[in-house]
Amino acid sequence: MSFTEILDAVSELTMNDRIELSEIIQKKLIEEKRTILASEIYNANEELKKGNIKIQSVDEIMDDILYEI
């Protein structure tokens, strides 16, 4: 089903159904973002434990960037 077909099908729903669909989609997007963020945090912590990254202040990061130029 194409995106246009989906939009056409949604436009045939009642307003209340479209509102409910919108709320369901928003909740699913929030959950997906939460899952991605949790995975990124886990991966960053693993990299930190391995010593592949270090915690730096903004000033230290900016100094590193400026010295690379």
Phi and psi restraints in degrees (range 20) as a CNS / XPLOR table:
assign (resid 1 and name C) (resid 2 and name N)
       (resid 2 and name CA) (resid 2 and name C) 1.0 -79.6 20.0 2
assign (resid 2 and name N) (resid 2 and name CA)
       (resid 2 and name C) (resid 3 and name N) 1.0 165.1 20.0 2
assign (resid 2 and name C) (resid 3 and name N)
       (resid 3 and name CA) (resid 3 and name C) 1.0 -60.7 20.0 2
assign (resid 3 and name N) (resid 3 and name CA)
       (resid 3 and name C) (resid 4 and name N) 1.0 -41.4 20.0 2
assign (resid 3 and name C) (resid 4 and name N)
       (resid 4 and name CA) (resid 4 and name C) 1.0 -62.7 20.0 2
assign (resid 4 and name N) (resid 4 and name CA)
       (resid 4 and name C) (resid 5 and name N) 1.0 -41.0 20.0 2
assign (resid 4 and name C) (resid 5 and name N)
       (resid 5 and name CA) (resid 5 and name C) 1.0 -64.2 20.0 2
assign (resid 5 and name N) (resid 5 and name CA)
       (resid 5 and name C) (resid 6 and name N) 1.0 -38.2 20.0 2
assign (resid 5 and name C) (resid 6 and name N)
       (resid 6 and name CA) (resid 6 and name C) 1.0 -64.0 20.0 2
assign (resid 6 and name N) (resid 6 and name CA)
       (resid 6 and name C) (resid 7 and name N) 1.0 -45.2 20.0 2
assign (resid 6 and name C) (resid 7 and name N)
       (resid 7 and name CA) (resid 7 and name C) 1.0 -61.7 20.0 2
assign (resid 7 and name N) (resid 7 and name CA)
       (resid 7 and name C) (resid 8 and name N) 1.0 -40.6 20.0 2
assign (resid 7 and name C) (resid 8 and name N)
       (resid 8 and name CA) (resid 8 and name C) 1.0 -63.0 20.0 2
assign (resid 8 and name N) (resid 8 and name CA)
       (resid 8 and name C) (resid 9 and name N) 1.0 -42.2 20.0 2
assign (resid 8 and name C) (resid 9 and name N)
       (resid 9 and name CA) (resid 9 and name C) 1.0 -64.9 20.0 2
assign (resid 9 and name N) (resid 9 and name CA)
       (resid 9 and name C) (resid 10 and name N) 1.0 -41.2 20.0 2
assign (resid 9 and name C) (resid 10 and name N)
       (resid 10 and name CA) (resid 10 and name C) 1.0 -64.4 20.0 2
assign (resid 10 and name N) (resid 10 and name CA)
       (resid 10 and name C) (resid 11 and name N) 1.0 -38.5 20.0 2
assign (resid 10 and name C) (resid 11 and name N)
       (resid 11 and name CA) (resid 11 and name C) 1.0 -65.9 20.0 2
assign (resid 11 and name N) (resid 11 and name CA)
       (resid 11 and name C) (resid 12 and name N) 1.0 -18.7 20.0 2
assign (resid 11 and name C) (resid 12 and name N)
       (resid 12 and name CA) (resid 12 and name C) 1.0 -83.8 20.0 2
assign (resid 12 and name N) (resid 12 and name CA)
       (resid 12 and name C) (resid 13 and name N) 1.0 -11.6 20.0 2
assign (resid 12 and name C) (resid 13 and name N)
       (resid 13 and name CA) (resid 13 and name C) 1.0 -73.4 20.0 2
assign (resid 13 and name N) (resid 13 and name CA)
       (resid 13 and name C) (resid 14 and name N) 1.0 159.9 20.0 2
assign (resid 13 and name C) (resid 14 and name N)
       (resid 14 and name CA) (resid 14 and name C) 1.0 -70.1 20.0 2
assign (resid 14 and name N) (resid 14 and name CA)
       (resid 14 and name C) (resid 15 and name N) 1.0 162.5 20.0 2
assign (resid 14 and name C) (resid 15 and name N)
       (resid 15 and name CA) (resid 15 and name C) 1.0 -59.4 20.0 2
assign (resid 15 and name N) (resid 15 and name CA)
       (resid 15 and name C) (resid 16 and name N) 1.0 -42.9 20.0 2
assign (resid 15 and name C) (resid 16 and name N)
       (resid 16 and name CA) (resid 16 and name C) 1.0 -62.5 20.0 2
assign (resid 16 and name N) (resid 16 and name CA)
       (resid 16 and name C) (resid 17 and name N) 1.0 -39.6 20.0 2
assign (resid 16 and name C) (resid 17 and name N)
       (resid 17 and name CA) (resid 17 and name C) 1.0 -66.6 20.0 2
assign (resid 17 and name N) (resid 17 and name CA)
       (resid 17 and name C) (resid 18 and name N) 1.0 -38.5 20.0 2
assign (resid 17 and name C) (resid 18 and name N)
       (resid 18 and name CA) (resid 18 and name C) 1.0 -65.5 20.0 2
assign (resid 18 and name N) (resid 18 and name CA)
       (resid 18 and name C) (resid 19 and name N) 1.0 -38.8 20.0 2
assign (resid 18 and name C) (resid 19 and name N)
       (resid 19 and name CA) (resid 19 and name C) 1.0 -63.7 20.0 2
assign (resid 19 and name N) (resid 19 and name CA)
       (resid 19 and name C) (resid 20 and name N) 1.0 -45.8 20.0 2
assign (resid 19 and name C) (resid 20 and name N)
       (resid 20 and name CA) (resid 20 and name C) 1.0 -62.9 20.0 2
assign (resid 20 and name N) (resid 20 and name CA)
       (resid 20 and name C) (resid 21 and name N) 1.0 -42.6 20.0 2
assign (resid 20 and name C) (resid 21 and name N)
       (resid 21 and name CA) (resid 21 and name C) 1.0 -61.1 20.0 2
assign (resid 21 and name N) (resid 21 and name CA)
       (resid 21 and name C) (resid 22 and name N) 1.0 -43.1 20.0 2
assign (resid 21 and name C) (resid 22 and name N)
       (resid 22 and name CA) (resid 22 and name C) 1.0 -60.4 20.0 2
assign (resid 22 and name N) (resid 22 and name CA)
       (resid 22 and name C) (resid 23 and name N) 1.0 -43.2 20.0 2
assign (resid 22 and name C) (resid 23 and name N)
       (resid 23 and name CA) (resid 23 and name C) 1.0 -65.5 20.0 2
assign (resid 23 and name N) (resid 23 and name CA)
       (resid 23 and name C) (resid 24 and name N) 1.0 -39.9 20.0 2
assign (resid 23 and name C) (resid 24 and name N)
       (resid 24 and name CA) (resid 24 and name C) 1.0 -64.1 20.0 2
assign (resid 24 and name N) (resid 24 and name CA)
       (resid 24 and name C) (resid 25 and name N) 1.0 -44.4 20.0 2
assign (resid 24 and name C) (resid 25 and name N)
       (resid 25 and name CA) (resid 25 and name C) 1.0 -63.4 20.0 2
assign (resid 25 and name N) (resid 25 and name CA)
       (resid 25 and name C) (resid 26 and name N) 1.0 -43.3 20.0 2
assign (resid 25 and name C) (resid 26 and name N)
       (resid 26 and name CA) (resid 26 and name C) 1.0 -60.2 20.0 2
assign (resid 26 and name N) (resid 26 and name CA)
       (resid 26 and name C) (resid 27 and name N) 1.0 -43.4 20.0 2
assign (resid 26 and name C) (resid 27 and name N)
       (resid 27 and name CA) (resid 27 and name C) 1.0 -64.7 20.0 2
assign (resid 27 and name N) (resid 27 and name CA)
       (resid 27 and name C) (resid 28 and name N) 1.0 -40.3 20.0 2
assign (resid 27 and name C) (resid 28 and name N)
       (resid 28 and name CA) (resid 28 and name C) 1.0 -65.2 20.0 2
assign (resid 28 and name N) (resid 28 and name CA)
       (resid 28 and name C) (resid 29 and name N) 1.0 -39.8 20.0 2
assign (resid 28 and name C) (resid 29 and name N)
       (resid 29 and name CA) (resid 29 and name C) 1.0 -64.9 20.0 2
assign (resid 29 and name N) (resid 29 and name CA)
       (resid 29 and name C) (resid 30 and name N) 1.0 -42.0 20.0 2
assign (resid 29 and name C) (resid 30 and name N)
       (resid 30 and name CA) (resid 30 and name C) 1.0 -61.4 20.0 2
assign (resid 30 and name N) (resid 30 and name CA)
       (resid 30 and name C) (resid 31 and name N) 1.0 -44.7 20.0 2
assign (resid 30 and name C) (resid 31 and name N)
       (resid 31 and name CA) (resid 31 and name C) 1.0 -64.5 20.0 2
assign (resid 31 and name N) (resid 31 and name CA)
       (resid 31 and name C) (resid 32 and name N) 1.0 -39.9 20.0 2
assign (resid 31 and name C) (resid 32 and name N)
       (resid 32 and name CA) (resid 32 and name C) 1.0 -64.7 20.0 2
assign (resid 32 and name N) (resid 32 and name CA)
       (resid 32 and name C) (resid 33 and name N) 1.0 -43.3 20.0 2
assign (resid 32 and name C) (resid 33 and name N)
       (resid 33 and name CA) (resid 33 and name C) 1.0 -62.4 20.0 2
assign (resid 33 and name N) (resid 33 and name CA)
       (resid 33 and name C) (resid 34 and name N) 1.0 -39.7 20.0 2
assign (resid 33 and name C) (resid 34 and name N)
       (resid 34 and name CA) (resid 34 and name C) 1.0 -63.2 20.0 2
assign (resid 34 and name N) (resid 34 and name CA)
       (resid 34 and name C) (resid 35 and name N) 1.0 -42.0 20.0 2
assign (resid 34 and name C) (resid 35 and name N)
       (resid 35 and name CA) (resid 35 and name C) 1.0 -65.0 20.0 2
assign (resid 35 and name N) (resid 35 and name CA)
       (resid 35 and name C) (resid 36 and name N) 1.0 -43.4 20.0 2
assign (resid 35 and name C) (resid 36 and name N)
       (resid 36 and name CA) (resid 36 and name C) 1.0 -63.1 20.0 2
assign (resid 36 and name N) (resid 36 and name CA)
       (resid 36 and name C) (resid 37 and name N) 1.0 -44.9 20.0 2
assign (resid 36 and name C) (resid 37 and name N)
       (resid 37 and name CA) (resid 37 and name C) 1.0 -62.5 20.0 2
assign (resid 37 and name N) (resid 37 and name CA)
       (resid 37 and name C) (resid 38 and name N) 1.0 -43.1 20.0 2
assign (resid 37 and name C) (resid 38 and name N)
       (resid 38 and name CA) (resid 38 and name C) 1.0 -61.5 20.0 2
assign (resid 38 and name N) (resid 38 and name CA)
       (resid 38 and name C) (resid 39 and name N) 1.0 -39.8 20.0 2
assign (resid 38 and name C) (resid 39 and name N)
       (resid 39 and name CA) (resid 39 and name C) 1.0 -65.9 20.0 2
assign (resid 39 and name N) (resid 39 and name CA)
       (resid 39 and name C) (resid 40 and name N) 1.0 -42.4 20.0 2
assign (resid 39 and name C) (resid 40 and name N)
       (resid 40 and name CA) (resid 40 and name C) 1.0 -64.0 20.0 2
assign (resid 40 and name N) (resid 40 and name CA)
       (resid 40 and name C) (resid 41 and name N) 1.0 -39.9 20.0 2
assign (resid 40 and name C) (resid 41 and name N)
       (resid 41 and name CA) (resid 41 and name C) 1.0 -65.1 20.0 2
assign (resid 41 and name N) (resid 41 and name CA)
       (resid 41 and name C) (resid 42 and name N) 1.0 -44.7 20.0 2
assign (resid 41 and name C) (resid 42 and name N)
       (resid 42 and name CA) (resid 42 and name C) 1.0 -59.5 20.0 2
assign (resid 42 and name N) (resid 42 and name CA)
       (resid 42 and name C) (resid 43 and name N) 1.0 -48.3 20.0 2
assign (resid 42 and name C) (resid 43 and name N)
       (resid 43 and name CA) (resid 43 and name C) 1.0 -61.5 20.0 2
assign (resid 43 and name N) (resid 43 and name CA)
       (resid 43 and name C) (resid 44 and name N) 1.0 -41.0 20.0 2
assign (resid 43 and name C) (resid 44 and name N)
       (resid 44 and name CA) (resid 44 and name C) 1.0 -64.7 20.0 2
assign (resid 44 and name N) (resid 44 and name CA)
       (resid 44 and name C) (resid 45 and name N) 1.0 -41.0 20.0 2
assign (resid 44 and name C) (resid 45 and name N)
       (resid 45 and name CA) (resid 45 and name C) 1.0 -64.3 20.0 2
assign (resid 45 and name N) (resid 45 and name CA)
       (resid 45 and name C) (resid 46 and name N) 1.0 -38.9 20.0 2
assign (resid 45 and name C) (resid 46 and name N)
       (resid 46 and name CA) (resid 46 and name C) 1.0 -64.4 20.0 2
assign (resid 46 and name N) (resid 46 and name CA)
       (resid 46 and name C) (resid 47 and name N) 1.0 -42.8 20.0 2
assign (resid 46 and name C) (resid 47 and name N)
       (resid 47 and name CA) (resid 47 and name C) 1.0 -64.0 20.0 2
assign (resid 47 and name N) (resid 47 and name CA)
       (resid 47 and name C) (resid 48 and name N) 1.0 -37.8 20.0 2
assign (resid 47 and name C) (resid 48 and name N)
       (resid 48 and name CA) (resid 48 and name C) 1.0 -64.8 20.0 2
assign (resid 48 and name N) (resid 48 and name CA)
       (resid 48 and name C) (resid 49 and name N) 1.0 -43.7 20.0 2
assign (resid 48 and name C) (resid 49 and name N)
       (resid 49 and name CA) (resid 49 and name C) 1.0 -62.2 20.0 2
assign (resid 49 and name N) (resid 49 and name CA)
       (resid 49 and name C) (resid 50 and name N) 1.0 -35.7 20.0 2
assign (resid 49 and name C) (resid 50 and name N)
       (resid 50 and name CA) (resid 50 and name C) 1.0 -77.6 20.0 2
assign (resid 50 and name N) (resid 50 and name CA)
       (resid 50 and name C) (resid 51 and name N) 1.0 -11.1 20.0 2
assign (resid 50 and name C) (resid 51 and name N)
       (resid 51 and name CA) (resid 51 and name C) 1.0 83.4 20.0 2
assign (resid 51 and name N) (resid 51 and name CA)
       (resid 51 and name C) (resid 52 and name N) 1.0 13.5 20.0 2
assign (resid 51 and name C) (resid 52 and name N)
       (resid 52 and name CA) (resid 52 and name C) 1.0 -79.6 20.0 2
assign (resid 52 and name N) (resid 52 and name CA)
       (resid 52 and name C) (resid 53 and name N) 1.0 -17.8 20.0 2
assign (resid 52 and name C) (resid 53 and name N)
       (resid 53 and name CA) (resid 53 and name C) 1.0 -135.9 20.0 2
assign (resid 53 and name N) (resid 53 and name CA)
       (resid 53 and name C) (resid 54 and name N) 1.0 161.7 20.0 2
assign (resid 53 and name C) (resid 54 and name N)
       (resid 54 and name CA) (resid 54 and name C) 1.0 -134.0 20.0 2
assign (resid 54 and name N) (resid 54 and name CA)
       (resid 54 and name C) (resid 55 and name N) 1.0 153.7 20.0 2
assign (resid 54 and name C) (resid 55 and name N)
       (resid 55 and name CA) (resid 55 and name C) 1.0 -81.6 20.0 2
assign (resid 55 and name N) (resid 55 and name CA)
       (resid 55 and name C) (resid 56 and name N) 1.0 129.4 20.0 2
assign (resid 55 and name C) (resid 56 and name N)
       (resid 56 and name CA) (resid 56 and name C) 1.0 -135.5 20.0 2
assign (resid 56 and name N) (resid 56 and name CA)
       (resid 56 and name C) (resid 57 and name N) 1.0 154.6 20.0 2
assign (resid 56 and name C) (resid 57 and name N)
       (resid 57 and name CA) (resid 57 and name C) 1.0 -79.1 20.0 2
assign (resid 57 and name N) (resid 57 and name CA)
       (resid 57 and name C) (resid 58 and name N) 1.0 167.9 20.0 2
assign (resid 57 and name C) (resid 58 and name N)
       (resid 58 and name CA) (resid 58 and name C) 1.0 -61.3 20.0 2
assign (resid 58 and name N) (resid 58 and name CA)
       (resid 58 and name C) (resid 59 and name N) 1.0 -40.7 20.0 2
assign (resid 58 and name C) (resid 59 and name N)
       (resid 59 and name CA) (resid 59 and name C) 1.0 -61.1 20.0 2
assign (resid 59 and name N) (resid 59 and name CA)
       (resid 59 and name C) (resid 60 and name N) 1.0 -41.6 20.0 2
assign (resid 59 and name C) (resid 60 and name N)
       (resid 60 and name CA) (resid 60 and name C) 1.0 -65.4 20.0 2
assign (resid 60 and name N) (resid 60 and name CA)
       (resid 60 and name C) (resid 61 and name N) 1.0 -40.4 20.0 2
assign (resid 60 and name C) (resid 61 and name N)
       (resid 61 and name CA) (resid 61 and name C) 1.0 -63.4 20.0 2
assign (resid 61 and name N) (resid 61 and name CA)
       (resid 61 and name C) (resid 62 and name N) 1.0 -44.5 20.0 2
assign (resid 61 and name C) (resid 62 and name N)
       (resid 62 and name CA) (resid 62 and name C) 1.0 -63.1 20.0 2
assign (resid 62 and name N) (resid 62 and name CA)
       (resid 62 and name C) (resid 63 and name N) 1.0 -40.4 20.0 2
assign (resid 62 and name C) (resid 63 and name N)
       (resid 63 and name CA) (resid 63 and name C) 1.0 -60.2 20.0 2
assign (resid 63 and name N) (resid 63 and name CA)
       (resid 63 and name C) (resid 64 and name N) 1.0 -44.3 20.0 2
assign (resid 63 and name C) (resid 64 and name N)
       (resid 64 and name CA) (resid 64 and name C) 1.0 -59.9 20.0 2
assign (resid 64 and name N) (resid 64 and name CA)
       (resid 64 and name C) (resid 65 and name N) 1.0 -42.6 20.0 2
assign (resid 64 and name C) (resid 65 and name N)
       (resid 65 and name CA) (resid 65 and name C) 1.0 -65.2 20.0 2
assign (resid 65 and name N) (resid 65 and name CA)
       (resid 65 and name C) (resid 66 and name N) 1.0 -45.5 20.0 2
assign (resid 65 and name C) (resid 66 and name N)
       (resid 66 and name CA) (resid 66 and name C) 1.0 -65.7 20.0 2
assign (resid 66 and name N) (resid 66 and name CA)
       (resid 66 and name C) (resid 67 and name N) 1.0 -35.9 20.0 2
assign (resid 66 and name C) (resid 67 and name N)
       (resid 67 and name CA) (resid 67 and name C) 1.0 -74.0 20.0 2
assign (resid 67 and name N) (resid 67 and name CA)
       (resid 67 and name C) (resid 68 and name N) 1.0 -20.8 20.0 2
assign (resid 67 and name C) (resid 68 and name N)
       (resid 68 and name CA) (resid 68 and name C) 1.0 -78.5 20.0 2
assign (resid 68 and name N) (resid 68 and name CA)
       (resid 68 and name C) (resid 69 and name N) 1.0 -21.7 20.0 2
